[in-house]
Amino acid sequence: MRLIASGLRAITRLSLSIALVGVLGGIGWAGSAPMPIDDFATPNTSSSGALFTVGTGSYYLSKSIVPKGTKSGIAFKGSSVTIDFRGYSIIGSGNTGGLGVNGGSYNQITIIDGNVQGMGGGGISVGSNSTVRGMHVTGCGGTGIQTGASSVVEDNTISNSGVDGISATGLIDGNVSDGNGGNGITAANNSIVTGNEASANGGYGISMQNGGYASDAVNNNTKGTINGGTSMGGSACDGAACP
């Protein structure tokens, strides 16, 4: 009888373990060591959605990834996610319909240190209270970097996006945004825009609802230099002091 009871307990523990794996799959616990996204998340082999979809946690790329068709590169099923590209890239074909990082519905997303290129739907989209830092976004069909409220966008380079280079709310600092189809930088209410360079864009160099700008360099943009906002000093517009 003891042998039978011991066997039943072992079977019960195994069943619970399998159930927990099913429930927790796709969640890399916040605070745990970062996990390689391409090992942890199973690639999506369908023709739509995202190549990798992850839940709350911390991840990194261990190689560049190449979405096909209408797929995005990385998407989310929860907020509070960090993805360190570690210098690797999400590479689209230029006609690829998705986004490099498709997370506009989720908050507290951190994207750092990598590249997104040639994604037809846009580069990086994240929700409120997010951070995008040290990213190089080029040749994407939509907006290069887009965030929700109270976010930080800093030390990125964005070029040749089909729409705006950056469209964000919060602190927009130290970025280079050149040659985009729309504005170099679009900043929503109560944003601070400092230390950026925006040149040769199809719209304004910087367009703001309100908030302030300082120490920006804005040159040769089709619609003009800076639209809206309050100067806090130190910016240069087409070789002269900004208004």
C-alpha positions, -999 to +999 in steps of 0.1 A: +000+000+000+029+024+008+044+018-026+010+025-042+006+057-022+042+068-030+035+062-067+003+082-066+021+112-049+048+111-076+022+111-104+003+140-087+036+160-084+043+154-121+008+164-131+011+196-111+044+204-127+031+199-162+001+221-154+023+249-140+045+248-171+014+253-192+001+282-171+035+299-168+047+293-203+058+326-220+065+343-187+101+351-177+097+363-142+107+399-135+138+401-114+152+368-128+183+366-150+176+376-186+167+348-209+176+343-246+143+352-264+150+328-293+155+299-269+127+307-245+099+316-270+089+292-297+091+309-332+057+315-348+056+296-381+023+311-393+021+338-419+009+366-394+013+377-358+049+381-345+079+358-349+083+358-310+058+367-284+068+370-247+053+377-214+065+397-183+102+393-177+137+401-190+150+387-223+179+392-247+187+384-284+215+359-290+213+364-328+196+386-353+160+377-363+143+380-397+104+382-398+088+372-430+056+383-447+033+404-425+049+393-392+063+416-366+095+407-350+086+407-313+053+411-296+040+409-260+013+393-239+020+414-208+036+446-195+069+450-176+092+435-202+128+443-209+145+433-242+182+438-246+192+434-282+229+431-273+238+446-306+217+423-328+190+432-352+154+427-364+156+427-401+127+431-425+126+431-462+112+466-466+079+451-476+075+432-444+041+443-431+047+441-393+066+462-368+100+454-354+087+456-318+049+456-316+041+466-280+019+496-282-008+480-260+016+473-231+033+495-206+067+495-188+085+481-218+123+486-221+140+482-254+178+487-256+210+484-276+202+471-311+189+476-345+156+475-364+156+479-402+133+475-431+101+468-412+071+479-433+048+486-404+072+507-384+102+502-360+093+502-323+060+508-307+056+506-269+031+519-243+033+543-214+061+545-188+085+528-213+121+533-223+138+530-257+175+536-255+205+530-278+185+517-308+193+522-345+161+523-365+163+527-403+142+522-434+109+513-417+076+521-434+058+536-404+070+556-374+106+548-363+100+549-325+066+555-309+057+555-272+029+562-248+029+588-220+057+594-194+083+575-214+120+580-221+135+580-256+172+586-255+204+581-275+187+565-305+193+571-342+163+570-366+165+575-404+144+570-435+112+561-417+080+565-438+063+587-412+078+604-381+112+595-368+100+597-332+065+601-319+066+601-281+055+617-248+080+623-220+117+629-221+132+628-256+169+633-253+201+629-273+186+613-304+194+617-341+164+617-364+171+624-401+155+619-434+121+607-423+089+612-442+071+631-415+085+651-385+119+643-371+104+644-336+067+647-327+063+653-289+029+652-272+018+672-242+043+681-214+073+666-231+109+678-228+130+676-259+167+682-253+200+676-271+185+661-303+195+665-339+168+665-366+176+672-402+162+667-437+128+654-426+097+658-447+078+676-420+091+698-391+124+690-374+105+691-341+067+695-336+054+699-300+020+704-284+035+720-254+064+715-231+100+727-237+130+722-259+167+730-254+201+724-270+186+708-301+201+712-336+174+714-364+183+719-400+169+717-435+135+702-428+107+707-454+080+723-433+103+742-409+124+739-378+104+738-346+066+740-343+051+747-309+067+742-275+087+767-254+124+774-260+146+768-229+176+780-248+206+767-266+189+753-297+201+761-333+177+762-362+192+763-397+224+778-384+208+805-362+193+806-327+158+790-326+128+813-320 
